[in-house]
Amino acid sequence: MTTVQRRPARANLDDSFLANLQKQLREFIPPAIAIGIFLVIWQLFSWIPGATLPGPIQVIADTWILILYPFYDKGGTDKGLFWQILASLQRVAISYTLAAIVGIALGVLIGVNKTVNKALDPIFQLLRTVPPLAWVPIALAALRQNEPAALFVIFITAIWPILINTAVGVKEIPSDYNNVAKVLQLNKKEYFFNILIPAALPYIFTGLRISIGLAWLAIIAAEIVMSGIVGIGFFIWDAYQNNNVSEVILALVYIGVVGLILDKQCRWFVLTKCS
């Protein structure tokens, strides 16, 4: 008789781990090479006579204290980059949550009511094209305080993708779904939770993903011209005013990394919920 030898479960786990590690390395290598090439080109340009922007080596040399000590807090606005980014993220979280609630509610209303859609669409189309920075003086004039003004600027910037995508999702509900709802004689509450929201969910999540990126962009516009508030936008403006270009560049790197993480997390959430 032939004896069948089975591989230990530990060996199968090791092979799976190695295969997964190799896959992650293959995905990591191309962007790592691209970033390396970019840094080399940037450094070479910074060595050109007359160049005004510091290269990556100079940026690290000028900002190594900020890099090594992101948690320092000397009071007021003199805080490490961790606290600056955390303050900005808190503003984004508050305004983004409000934008999601109001945007989804208005989007559903516009999607199901043609009269409301015709009445509000011109106003929405006008307001959504206004850049975030243009809202800053209006917000300051109306609210008189930096903090609520910053929250409003983020809110008014982030709401439009959510509102528009929700409205489109509601309008694009297949007629078969509506026919089924009529056959089953679903009331408004049952139709809303069992038909409308599930059908429009992919559109809503798409709007939420686009909106998180715009909210993070808007926080820079909101903070960069407002004095006396802790935040990465004000940090950039303060560094520029003091001619600390290396600090500005370092802050831009942090902003990009945080924005990338926010987008990846939102994308993962969308794929998880829609799959």
C-alpha positions in Angstrom: 0.0 0.0 0.0 1.1 3.5 -0.8 1.4 5.8 2.2 0.3 9.4 1.6 2.4 11.9 3.5 0.7 15.1 4.5 2.5 18.3 5.0 2.3 19.7 8.5 -0.1 22.6 9.0 2.8 24.7 10.2 4.5 24.3 6.8 1.4 25.4 5.0 1.1 28.4 7.2 4.8 29.3 6.5 4.3 29.0 2.8 1.2 31.2 2.9 3.1 33.8 5.0 6.0 33.8 2.6 3.8 34.1 -0.4 1.9 37.0 1.2 5.2 38.7 2.1 6.5 38.4 -1.4 3.3 39.8 -2.8 3.5 42.8 -0.5 7.2 43.4 -1.4 6.3 43.3 -5.1 3.7 46.0 -4.5 6.0 48.0 -2.3 9.1 48.1 -4.6 7.7 50.1 -7.5 6.5 53.1 -5.4 9.7 52.9 -3.3 11.8 53.2 -6.5 9.7 56.1 -7.8 10.0 58.0 -4.5 13.7 57.4 -4.5 14.1 58.7 -8.0 12.0 61.8 -7.1 14.1 62.5 -4.1 17.3 62.2 -6.1 16.0 64.6 -8.8 14.8 67.0 -6.2 18.2 67.0 -4.5 20.0 67.5 -7.8 17.8 70.5 -8.6 18.5 72.0 -5.1 22.2 72.0 -5.9 21.8 74.1 -9.0 23.3 77.6 -8.5 20.5 80.1 -7.6 18.1 77.4 -6.4 15.9 78.8 -3.6 14.1 75.6 -2.4 16.1 73.3 0.0 16.7 69.7 -1.0 15.6 66.7 1.1 19.0 66.6 2.9 18.7 70.2 3.9 15.0 69.8 4.9 15.9 66.9 7.2 18.9 68.9 8.7 16.7 71.9 9.3 13.7 70.0 10.8 15.2 67.1 12.6 13.9 68.3 15.9 10.4 68.5 14.6 10.8 65.0 13.2 12.2 63.5 16.3 9.9 65.3 18.8 6.4 65.5 17.3 4.7 65.4 20.7 6.3 68.4 22.4 3.9 71.0 23.8 5.1 74.4 25.0 1.6 75.9 25.2 -0.4 78.1 22.8 0.3 77.3 19.2 3.9 76.2 19.9 3.2 72.5 19.6 4.7 69.5 17.8 3.4 68.3 14.4 1.5 65.5 16.0 -0.7 68.0 17.9 -1.0 70.2 14.9 -2.3 67.4 12.7 -4.5 66.0 15.5 -6.2 69.4 15.9 -6.8 69.6 12.1 -8.1 66.0 12.0 -10.6 66.8 14.9 -12.0 69.7 12.9 -12.2 67.5 9.8 -14.0 64.8 11.7 -16.6 67.2 13.1 -17.3 69.0 9.9 -17.2 65.8 7.8 -19.7 64.1 10.0 -22.1 67.1 9.8 -21.6 67.2 6.0 -22.4 63.5 5.7 -25.6 63.8 7.7 -26.8 66.9 6.0 -25.6 65.8 2.5 -27.2 62.4 2.7 -30.5 63.9 4.0 -30.7 66.6 1.3 -29.5 64.1 -1.4 -32.4 61.8 -0.6 -34.9 64.6 -0.5 -33.7 65.9 -3.9 -33.6 62.4 -5.4 -37.2 61.6 -4.5 -38.8 65.0 -5.0 -38.5 66.5 -8.5 -39.9 69.8 -7.5 -37.4 70.3 -4.7 -34.6 69.2 -7.1 -35.7 71.9 -9.7 -35.8 74.5 -6.9 -32.5 73.8 -5.2 -30.3 72.6 -8.1 -29.4 76.1 -9.4 -28.4 77.2 -5.9 -26.3 74.0 -5.2 -24.6 74.2 -8.6 -23.6 77.8 -7.9 -22.4 77.2 -4.4 -20.4 74.0 -5.1 -18.1 75.8 -7.5 -16.9 78.3 -4.9 -13.3 77.5 -3.8 -12.7 76.8 -0.1 -10.5 79.8 0.4 -13.3 82.1 -0.9 -15.5 80.9 2.0 -13.0 82.0 4.6 -13.8 85.8 4.8 -17.6 85.0 4.6 -17.3 82.5 7.5 -15.2 85.0 9.6 -17.6 87.8 8.9 -20.7 85.7 9.8 -19.3 83.7 12.7 -16.7 86.1 14.1 -14.6 83.4 15.6 -11.8 81.3 14.0 -12.8 77.9 15.2 -16.5 77.8 14.0 -15.4 79.6 10.8 -12.9 76.8 10.1 -15.5 74.2 10.8 -17.9 75.9 8.4 -15.4 76.1 5.6 -14.7 72.4 5.8 -18.4 71.6 6.0 -19.4 73.7 3.0 -16.6 72.2 0.9 -17.2 68.6 1.9 -21.0 68.5 1.5 -21.3 68.7 -2.3 -19.9 65.3 -3.4 -22.0 63.6 -0.7 -25.2 65.5 -1.6 -24.8 65.1 -5.4 -23.8 61.4 -5.4 -26.7 60.6 -3.0 -29.2 62.3 -5.2 -27.9 60.5 -8.3 -28.0 57.2 -6.4 -31.6 57.7 -5.4 -32.6 58.7 -9.0 -30.9 55.7 -10.4 -32.8 53.1 -8.3 -33.9 50.4 -10.8 -37.5 50.5 -11.7 -37.8 46.8 -10.9 -37.0 47.7 -7.2 -39.8 50.3 -7.2 -42.2 47.8 -8.8 -41.4 45.2 -6.1 -42.0 47.8 -3.4 -45.4 48.5 -5.0 -46.3 44.8 -5.2 -45.3 44.3 -1.6 -47.1 47.5 -0.6 -44.2 48.7 1.4 -44.8 51.8 3.5 -42.5 54.8 3.3 -40.3 53.6 6.2 -39.9 50.1 4.8 -39.2 51.5 1.3 -36.6 53.8 2.7 -34.6 51.2 4.7 -35.2 48.2 2.5 -35.1 49.6 -1.0 -33.8 53.2 -1.2 -30.8 53.2 1.1 -29.4 49.8 0.0 -29.8 50.7 -3.7 -28.2 54.1 -3.3 -25.4 52.9 -0.9 -22.6 52.6 -3.5 -23.3 56.1 -4.7 -23.3 57.4 -1.1 -20.0 55.7 -0.3 -18.4 57.1 -3.4 -19.5 60.6 -2.4 -18.2 60.0 1.1 -14.8 58.9 -0.2 -14.5 62.0 -2.5 -15.6 64.2 0.3 -13.0 63.1 2.8 -10.2 64.2 0.5 -11.9 67.6 -0.1 -12.4 68.0 3.7 -8.7 67.5 4.3 -7.8 70.0 1.5 -10.3 72.5 3.0 -8.7 72.4 6.4 -5.5 73.8 5.0 -7.4 76.7 3.4 -9.4 77.3 6.6 -6.4 77.4 8.9 -3.8 79.0 6.8 -5.2 82.5 7.0 -6.6 82.2 10.6 -4.3 83.2 13.4 -4.1 81.8 16.9 -5.5 78.3 16.2 -3.5 75.1 16.5 -3.5 73.2 13.2 -1.3 72.1 10.3 -2.5 74.9 8.1 -1.6 77.6 10.6 1.7 75.9 11.2 2.5 76.2 7.4 1.6 79.9 7.3 3.5 80.6 10.5 6.6 78.8 9.1 6.3 80.7 5.9 6.0 84.0 7.7 9.3 83.2 9.6 11.0 82.1 6.3 11.3 78.5 7.5 10.8 76.9 4.1 12.1 73.5 5.3 9.3 73.4 7.9 6.7 74.2 5.2 8.0 71.3 3.1 8.0 68.9 6.0 4.4 69.9 6.8 3.4 69.3 3.2 4.9 65.8 3.5 2.8 65.1 6.6 -0.3 66.5 5.0 0.2 64.2 2.0 0.8 61.1 4.1 -2.3 61.8 6.3 -4.4 62.4 3.2 -3.2 59.2 1.6 -4.1 57.3 4.8 -7.6 58.8 5.0 -8.2 57.9 1.3 -7.0 54.3 1.8 -9.1 53.8 4.9 -12.2 55.2 3.2 -11.5 53.1 0.1 -11.2 50.0 2.3 -14.4 50.8 4.0 -16.2 51.4 0.7 -15.0 48.1 -0.8 -15.8 46.2 2.4 -19.4 47.5 2.7 -20.2 47.4 -1.0 -18.7 43.9 -1.7 
